[in-house]
Amino acid sequence: MSDMISADLVDLDLSAETKEAAARALAERMVARGRVTDLEGFLADVAAREAQMPTGLDGGIGIPHCRSEHVTEPTLAFGRSAAGIDFGAADGPADLVFLIAAPAGADDAHLTILSALARQLMNAEFTAALRSVGDAADAAALIRGEDPAPADEPRAGAEPVGESTGGTAGDATAGVAAGGGPGDSAGEESGGEGAGESGRPFRIVAVTSCPTGIAHTYMAAESLENAGREAGVEVVVETQGSAGFTRLDPAVIAAADGVILAHDVAVREKDRFAGKPTVDTGVKAAVNRPGELIGEVRSKAARGEVTAAGGAGAGGAAGGDGATTPVGRGGESGEGYGTRLRTWLMSGVSYMVPFVAAGGLLIALGFAIGGYEINKAPSVMDHFVWTQADSWAALLYQIGGVSFAFLVPVLAGYIAYGMADRPGLVPGFVGGSIALTIDAGFLGGLAAGLISGAVVLAIQRVRIPAALRGIMPVVVIPLISSAVVGFLMFVVIGKPIASAQEAMTDWLNGLSGANAVLLGALLGLMMCFDLGGPVNKVAYTFATAGIAVSDPSDSAMKIMAAVMAAGMVPPLAMALATTVRARLFNAAERENGKAAWVLGASFISEGAIPFAAADPLRVIPSSMVGGAITGALSMAFGATLRAPHGGVFVVPLIGNPLLYLVAVAAGVCVTTALVIVLKGLRRPVPGATAQGPGGGTDPSAPSGAKQPVTA
């Protein structure tokens, strides 16, 4: 740890007023030590991590952190603020700020040290000592676990952070050091409130994980262990962090009375916890309110509630790396219904998108080769001539049609999966297939998925004998839920939904003139609002639902064209802006701009995310204006598209391709101009120097210029 923090990486009078300014002040100390090679690039990585989830913790602690290619070796900087800085914690500003910088390929030894520091932050004596220390060198020594005082006067809370403490999976077989593991006499004697069957303490196994795997993962583990010790409950935690993880002993899992999954990325090997009462939540819930989670899992155990794959509650989102990353059961159990509903719908859409892309492109290629009459060709099983282009066109069209037939069942199945985990898949797929059978279409799939998840969750709340729990996920839940969902879809709600689907289709077919242009502008705004996020996906799914039929209407194909055109604008505009006014962007953004050319041309809106994360107040509104213009022009020009993806590579398949490209170019130019103007109006902040690729002054900036701080 001695090489990770020193006195010159400590600021006991941190004067920053915002979290961005605090990160910059501490990062500049890292630059001065040669630990960070590109200040702006590193800060962009910190901002991107912060955008995933705020790094403020209850108790006045902020832990901005990230992995970055601009970091030469694992480094820690510490700042103490008298006024406090808002890092998004529920209890207010943070006065203790730790900036953790890890290289993209950090070794496990250093990451283990950082994880041990994260655990120490849950130690009240340790944080109290940091608040009272008066010298930067003493603060650095305290964090390193060293004690400058005489050996017979140990400093409170100064346990070496290089030594792991607590009951993580690494020592699971020996017991739980912090909370009484199997065989721990203190845990056995606690009894009372925490007692389980036969008078023994209640036993919980837990998994913690966060997107970076450096801080929250280990802080959540320490928090759960401390809460377990206070409640007289045995808690064994498996930390799935960047330093790797040691699997819980199967015997420990088998002996557990309940499971807590505190995660913001997918839990690895989750099926190990099947058949246990489970609380599935976000990692910050375990940091901030571990006692509630322990109480919740004990209540579930008392009611006999179990899950099929380690949790059907509202867990953390898996992925976050782009448009088609499947989304898991997202959020903390305290989230509002609207947030959870959005996460469930996103789960279904994320799994559906690959089927859309594959099937849509195959169908479009079939039309391109064989003409629009190819949809009337006989089955290629009965008639296929190797030397005829029409046969190949029919083959592509029919394969694409089969892929498209999965859209509604996959949507419904994975909406139910997002709500109820694996038990939701069977009724979800059944309900989605019924939606196709009764012509309820896309709306029917949405309803089937939500109903399936709700039915499974209701069944799981029923208390059942322990002897029957093993067959619940494979026999009882699929049987009952499929029957209930089938009855509701066929007999109760299927016909009204089919009527609504028909009415929506008729409305789209009737769009023309100003109404079509306004719809194009609205879809363009949505596509550029969150660059691959939920709003973007709503617009994209609306468009793909219209063409996911054997003979889509002209209006549906216009909508698809407008949506794809608008989605190409943000990354292409950022690429153009970094080319024509490079000095307004740091070295990392200029490099991202090169990749954005390809991403934008391929209709991958996420190519603009690095720019939006670093400067959202300028990039996102500019992108929305350009996207709205492009969407409106595409609709006005009457451009049509049967392919749901592909960008410029499917231009030959577009109706009115030249005018379509004009619409895209217009939006790109408008967004580029707005971004350049807005960035040019920024007032420079004293002391924030422009950074070049090597961490020095940007040679493209004017002499003596200062690099403005982004919003």
N, C-alpha and C positions, 0 to 999 in steps of 0.2 A: 504493500500500500504506500510505502514511502515515496515511490516514484510517481504516484498518481495525484498527490496534492501536496503543496508546499505553501509557505507563507505568502508568496506572491500570487497565489491563486485564491486568496482569501480577501474579501472586502467586508469589513465589519461596519462600514458606514455606507451601505449601498443606497444611493440617492435616487435610483430609477423610480418612476411613477407607474410604469406599465410593465407587463410581463415581457413584451418585446424588447423594451429598453433594458430590463434586467438581464435578459439572455444576452443581449449585445454587450453590456458592460462586462459580464463574466467571460463571455467568449473572447473579448479583446485581450483579456489576460492570458487565455490559452494561446492566442495568436502570438503574443509577445514571447511566450515560452517555446514557440515552434511546435506546439501540439496540434494546432489547426492551421491548415495551409490556405484555406479560402474562407474568409469570414462570412461573406454573403452566402456562399454555397452552403456552409454549415448552418447558418441561421435559417436558411430556407428548409433544410432538413428538420431542424428543431420545430419550425412552424408547421410543417406537414405532420409531424408527430402530434403536436398540440391540437391540430385540427381533428385528429381521430378521436381524442378524448382529453378533456382538461386534465392537467397534471397537478392541480391543487388538492391537498389533503386536509382533512379536519385536523385541528391542532396547530394551525399556522405554518404549514409546510408547503413549499412548492418544489417540485422535482422535474423541471424541464429536462428532457433527455432524448437521445436518438442514437442510431447507428448512422455513420456518415463516411463516405469515401474521402472526405476532407480532413479526417482525424488520423493522426499518425500513430497514436498509442492511447490506450484508455486513460482518461483524464477526468478529474473532478474539481470543480470550482465552487466555492461557497460564498454566499453573500448574506448579510444581516441588515434588514431594513427597519428603521425606526417607525416609519409611517405605515408600512405594510403594502403589499402588492397583490392585486387580484389575480389569482391563478385558477379561478373557477370553483373553489371549494365552497361547500354549503355554509360553513360557519364563518366565512369572511376572509379577509386578506391574509397573506402569508408573510411572516417576518423572517423565516429561515428559508433560504433559496439554495438549492443544490443543482448545479448544471452538470449533468453526467454526459460525457462524450465518449462513445465507443467506436472504434474503427469498424468498417464493414466486415472485416474478417477477424474480429477480436478473439483472442485465445480464451479457452475455458477458465484458466487460472485467474485472469484479471476479471472476467465476468463474475466469477464466484465471489471475489472480493467486493465487487459492486453490489452483488445481491446481499451480501452480509451487511453492508452499509444500510441498504434499504430496510433490512430487519431491525437494525439499531434505531432507525427513526421511529419505531414503535415503542422505544424505551423512553419513558418520561424523564428519567434522570439524565439520559444522554442529551435530550433536547434542552432540558433546563440548564445543563452545563454550557451548552453552546450559546444560550441566551445571556449568560452571565460572564463569559470569558471576555477579557479585556485586551488581549494581544493576538494578532494574526497568527504568529508562530504557535502560540498555545492552542488556538482553534484548530490549526492544521494538525498539531500533535494529537489533540483530542479525537479528531476524525480518524486519524491513522491508528488510534488505539494505543498511542504512546502516552506516557505521563511525564511531563517535565518536572513534576514535584518529586521529592524524595521517595524512595521505594516504600518506606513505611507509612506514606500518606497517599494512598491510592485515590485517584480522582473519581468522583461519582459518575457512573455511567460510562466509563472509559474502557469498556470491554473491547479487545482487539476485534476490529471488523473483519479481519482476515480469517477469523474462525467462525464457522457456521454454527448457529445455535438453533435450538428448537427442534421439533419433531418433523422434519421433512422426510421425504421418501428415502433419502439416503440412509437414514437410521431407523427406518420404519420397522424392520424386523427386530430391533432391539427395544422398541418402545417409543413413546412420545416424550421427548425431553421437556417440552413445554405444554403440559396439560395431562400428563399421566397416560402413557401408552400401555399396551398389553404387558402385564407383568410389573407395572409401576406401582409400588406399594402406596404412594401418596394418592394416586388416582383411585385405587381400590378403596382407600379409607374415606374418600370424599363423600361417597354415597349420597344420601339426601336427595336433593332436587335433581341431580344428574343421574340418579340410579336407573339402570335398565332392568332387564329380566334377571330374576334370581338374586336381586340385591346388588349386582355388579353395576359399575358406572355405565352410563349410556355411551356408546362408541360411535364415532363419526369418522369417516374417511373423506378427504377433500382433495380437490384439484384446483390449483390457481394458475392462470396464464393471462398475459396481456400482449398487445401487438409487438412491443419491442422486446419484452422478456427480460428487462433489466431491473426495473424498480417495483412497479405495482405487483408483479407476480409474487415477489418475496415479502413485500409489506403485507399483502393480504394473508399470506401464510402465517406470518408472525402474529397478526391481529387475531386470526382464528384460534391459534394456539393459546394466546393469552386469554381470550374470552372463554375458551374451553376450560382452562385451568381455574378461572374464577367461578365457573358454573359447575365444577366437578364432573366435567364431561371429558372423555378421552378423545383427542383429536389427532389424527395422523394426516399430514398434508403432503401431497405430491406436487412439487413446483415444476411446471413445464415451461422453463425459462430458456434464455439464450445460452446458459451454461450447460444445457442438456438436462435430462431428468432421469431419475431412477424410479422404476415402476414400483408401485406399492406391492408388497408381498400379497399374493392371492389369499393367503390365510388371514391376513389382516382385513382384506376386503370382505371375505366370507363372514368374519366375526362382527362386522360393523352393523350397527342398527340403522344407520342413515348415511346419506351422501350429500355433500355440498360441492357444487361445481361453480366456481367463481371465475369467469373467463370472458375475454373479449375476442378471442380467436378460438377456433375449433378445438375441443378437447380430444387429444389423441387416445385411441383405443377405448373409446367411451363405452363400448359394449360390456366391459368388465364390471360395470356397476348395475347391470340389468337386474330388475327384481327388487331394488332397494328403494325405500322412501327417499326422494331426492329434491333438493332445492337447487334450481338452475338459475344463475343470476350473473350480473356483471362483476368484474373484479373489484371495482371501487366499492361495491356494496359490502364486500368482505373486509375492506380496509376501514370503512366508516361505521358499519353497524353489524359487526360479527355476532354480537349477542342475539340480535333479532333473527339472524339466519339459523343459529343453533336452536333457538326456540321454535322456529318454523319447521325445521326438519324433525324435531321431536314431536311436534303436533301432528305432522303427517304420519309419522310412525305410529302414533297412538290411534290414528284413524285407519291405519292399514293401507294408506295410499302407496302405490308402487309405480315404477315406470319401466318401460321395456328396454331403454338404452341409456340409462343414467340421467334422465331428466326430461320433463315435458313442459317445464315452466318457461320463464322468459330469460333465456340465457344470452350470452354475449354474441355479437355478430362475428361470423367467421369470414375471413377474407378482408376485403376492402382494397383490392388491388386493381379494380377495373370494372368494366361493364358487365362481365358475365361471371363474376365470382359469386358462387352460391352464398346466400345469406342464411345464417343459422337462426336459432331462437334468440332474438335480440333484446337486450336491455335489462334493467334491474326490475325486480318484482314490484317496485313502487312506481313504475312508469304508468303514464296515462294510457287509456284504451286506444286513443288515436295513434300514439307512437307504436304500440304493439301491433295494431292493425296494419300500419304501414310496413312494419318489418315482416309480418306474415305474407303480405302481398308481394313484397320484394323478393322473398324466398322463392315463391312460385315463378315470378317473372325471370329471375336470374337463371333458374334451371331450364326455363322454356326457351331462352334466347338462342342457345346453340342449335336447337331443333329448327327455329325460325331461320337462322342463317343458312344452315345446310339445305333444308328443304326449299327455301325461297330461291337460293342461287341455282340449285339444280333445275327447278321449274323454269327460271328465267333463261338458263342456258338452253333448255329444251326448246323454248319459244324462239330463241335467237337462231338456232340451227334449223328448226323445222317449221317455223311460222306459227301463228296463233291457232291454226287448225289442228295442231299436234295433239291438243287435248281430246280430240275425237278418235285418235288412233286406237286400234285394237290392242289388247294385252300383248306385251313383247314375249310372253310365254308361248303364245300361239303363233306369233308372226314376228320373226326377227331375222333380218338379212344383214350379214356382217359388212357388206360393201355399200349399204344404203345409208345416207346421212339421216333420212327420216327415221330409220330404225333406232339409231343412236339418240336422236332427239326424243323419240318416244320413250326410250329407256331412261334418259335423264329426267324427263317430265314425270314418269310414273314412280321413280325412286323418290323424287322430291315430294310427290303427292303423298306417298306413304309416310315420309318424315313429317310433313305438315299435319297428318292425321293424329300425331302424338301431341300436338300443341295443347289442346284443351285438357286432355287427361293429365299431362305433365304439369300444367299450370295448377289444376285442382289438387293433384297429388302432393305437390311440394308446398302449396299453401297449407294444406293439412299437416305436412311434415314440419313446417315452421311453427305450427301451433302445438303439436302433440308428439313430435319426434317420429320415430319409425312406425309406431302403431297407426299413425294417420295416413300412411301411404296407401294401404289397401282400400279403405273407403274413399279416399281422395281420388284414386285412379278409377274406381268403379263409378263414382259420381260424375267425374269428368267424361267418361265414356257414355254415360247415360245422357249427359248434356248434348253430346253430338247426336245421339240417337233420336232425341226429341226436338232437334233443331234449335236448342237453346243457346248454342254457340259459346262465344267468349263470356258473355254475362252468366250463362249457366255454369261455366267452369269456375268463375269466381265464387258463385253461390255454393257450388258443390264443395269446393275446398274449405270454405269457412264453416259450412255445416259439418263436414267430416271431422275437422279439428275439434269443433265444439262437442260433438257426440263422443269422441274418444276421451276428451278431457273429463266429460261428465261420467263416463264409465270408470275412469281411473280414480274418481273420488269415492266410489263405492267401496266400503270396507269388506274385504273378503278374507276367508280363512287362509292361513299361511300355506296350507297344503295345496291350494289352488293357484297360488301366485305364479308358479312356474309355467302354467299353460295359458295364462292370461294373454301375453303378447302374441302368441302364435296361433291360438285357437279362439278363445272367448272374445277378445276385443275385435279381431277382424270379422268374425261371424256376426256379432250383434251390430257393430257399427255399419257394416256393409248393408245389412238388412234395413236398418233405420234410414240410412242415407238413400238407398234405392227407393224405399217407400215414399219418402218426402219428394224426391226428384220426379218420380213417375206420376204420383197421385196428387200431391199438394201444390208444389210451387213450380213444377216444370212448365206447365202451359202458360202461366202469366209471364215467366221469364222469356219463353220463346216468343211471345207477343211483343215484349219490350225489345228483344233483339231484332225482330222484323221491323219494328217502328224506327229503330236507330238506323238500320240499313236503308230504309226508304228515305230518311232525312238526309243521309250522306249522298244518296243518289240524286237528291233534288238540289244540292248545293250548286250555286253558280254565281257569277258576278262578284259583287261586293262581299257577300257572305263568305264565299270561298276565300277571298283575299284576307278577310279578317281572321278566319280560321287558320290560314297559313301563318299569319303573324303571331297568333296565340301559340301555335305549336312551336314556332321558332323561338319564342320567349322561353317556353318550357324546356326545350332541348338545351338551351344555353344557361339555364338558371343554376344548375348544380352539377353539370358536366359528368353525367353518368350516374348521378344519384337518383333518389326516388322520383322527383318531378320529371327528370329526363326520361326515366323508364316508363312513366305513365304515358307520356307523349309517344314514345317509341312503341309501346305495347298497343296503344290505340291504333297506330298506323298498321302494325303487322297483323292485328286482328282483322282488319278490313281486307287484306290480300290473302289471308289464310283460307281461301276457298278455291274450288276448282276453276271458277270463272269470276274473278273479282270485277267489281264495277269500275267505271272510268274515274269516279270520284275517289274511290278507295285508293287507286293507283296514284292519283294526284297527291293525296295526303301522304302516301309513302315517299313520294319524291320530295315533297316539301320538308318532311322530317329529316330525311337523310342529308339534304342540302344544308339545312340549318345546323345539323350536328357536325358538319365539316368546318364550319366557320371559325370557332374559337381556336383550335390548334393551328390552323392555317394562318389566322391573323397574328397569333403570337410569333409564329415562325417569320412572317413578313416583318413584323415590328422589330424583332431582334436583328434582322438583316439591314433594314434601312436606317435605324437609329440605335446602333449597338451600344452606344455610351450610356443609354438609359437603363441598361440591364447589366447585372453582374455576370461573372464568368460562367457560373453554373447555369444561369438562365440562357445565356448565349448557346451553351452546349445543348440544353434542352430544346432550344429553338430549332436546331438542326434536325433533331428527331421528330419534332412536331410537324415538319413538312410531310414526312411519310405517314405519321399517325393521322393527321388531318385528311390527307388524300385517301386514306383507307377507312374513313368514317369512324374514327376512334376519338370521341370527344375528350376522353381522359387525358389526351396529350397536352391539354391546357391546364391541367390540375396544378402542376408545380408553380405556374405563374399565378393562378388564382389563390393558392394557399399563401404565397408570399405577399400578394397585393390584392386582396379580394375586392376592396371598395372601388378599385379602378378597372380591374380586369373583368369582373362578372357583369357589371352594368354595361360596359362597352360591348361585351360578347352578346348580351341579350338584345341590344339595339341592332347589331349586325345580323343576328339570327332571325329577328322579327322581319327585317327587310328582305332577307333571303327567302324565308318561308312565304311571305306575301307575294314576292315576285314570281317564285316557282308556281304558285297557284294561279297567278294572273297569266303567266305564259302557257298554262295548260300542260306542263311537263308531267309525264306519267312514268311509273316505275313498278315493275312486278317483282324485282329482287329486293329483299329486306336489308341487304347489307352489300358492302363492296366498294363504296366510294367512287372515285374516278375510274376504277377498273370495270365498272358495269355501265359506264356512260353509253356504250353502244346499244345497251338494252333500254335506254331512256327515250321516251317520246319527246321530241323537240330538244335534242341534246345541246345544241349551241346556245339557245336561250337559257337552258338550265345552267350551263356553265357561267353565263352572264350573271344569273341570279346569285350563284355562289361567289363569284368575283366581287359583286357589288357589296355583299355582306362582309366579306373579308376586308375590303378596302375601308369601309366605314368603321369596323371594329379596330383596325390598325390605326386609323387616324385618331380615333377617340382615345385609345390607349396612349399613343405618343403625346397627344395634347395634355391629357390628365397627368401623366408622369412628368412632363415638362413643367407643370405648374407646382410640383412639390417644393416645399421650402426645405432647404438643407438643414440638417441638424448638426450643430457644432460638435466636432470630434469624431464624426462618423465618416471615415475616409473610404474612398472607393477602393474596392479590392480587385486585383487581377487574379489570374490563374494561380499564381504562386503565393497568394496571400498578401502581396504588396500593393502599391498604388496602381490602379488601373491605368495603363498607358493610353487608353482611348479617352480618358477624362481630361478636361482642361487642367492646366497647371494650377495646383492649389485647390482644386475642386473638392468638395465634400460629397460623400455618397448619401443621398436622402434615405430616410428610414421609411419603409413601406407601411401602409396602413394596417 
